[in-house]
């Protein structure tokens, strides 16, 4: 790799998107990329970044967000020197050849980032962002109508970190991930993250059970179900359509494996729901129950949440699903109501439902 200052074309563009009475602005911000390459170039010169530069990295809104989503900046700060410092080459070989760990996961992605720097530069320069206007509009499909009464401005930060994206107060997307996706795949991916961000801004949204509540560990764990399940209907429902599967021959191998894994895990959702049921009624502390529930949520709730959300919509209707997504209790109770009408679905035990209803207290 040629040693040079970041050649990425930095830009900030505003897209104004309209859909009926829905209006808002999506701002694409690339400043996190400049900081990333400043770190990478310092390491490539076999020097460690200054504390000031690391702080600049960690405090940027894009990286601050991914840190809140599982201490990911902590992993990056350990893995970046191993990937980019020439003196760490032997350590990198051992990491890549070793057991599957979070450090290896980040390293594999960052090695590809390092190898594809020029391609990423070209992709960024291409400015392929206008198609995400449709993703923004699609994200309203599972949101209450009150969102249409607002002007919602969102910022999307493009960064480099892992094969992922996060939506919330802001949206952070990995540039390498986007560069490998088709326009349709990326549009769906953005729709998923836009739903997360817009869901926070509806009038119905409110914090359910404060952190001081003894039930909070259960609320946090089960809260992943409506959060990820409803959003996954925007980008993963296609995995179960014949038209999408017919195109599997031309699909990227990693995407094909993702589709196969997700479909397989959805078929196992009733088994995991039964395990969650057992945890809810077990003789454990609320902290222990919260931890145990997380172990039965493959893909951090995306899979089981999708299974529950699609069944709620199928049996009870879209409006019930939209209203139920703001409380893990409402979501599970709506699912249970659907299961009572459709015997093919897993049904929670009366004892588990009694435990959940205590969350209201």
Secondary structure by P-SEA (a helix, b strand, c coil): ccccccccccbbbbbbbbcccbbbbbbbbcaaaaaaaaaaaaaaacccccaaaaaaaaacaaaaaaaaacaaaaaaaacccccccccaaaaaaaaaaccccaaaaaaaaaaaaaaaaaaaaaaaaacccccaaaaaaaaaccccccccccbbbbbbbbbbcccccccccbbbbbaaaaaaccaaaaaaaaaaaaaaaaaaccccccccccccccaaaaaaaacccccccccccccccccccaaaaaacccccaaaaaaaaaaaaaaaaaaaaaaaaaaaaaccccaaaaaaaaaaaccccaaaaaaaaaaaaaacccaaaaaaacccaaaaaaaaaaaaaaccccccccaaaaaaaaaccc
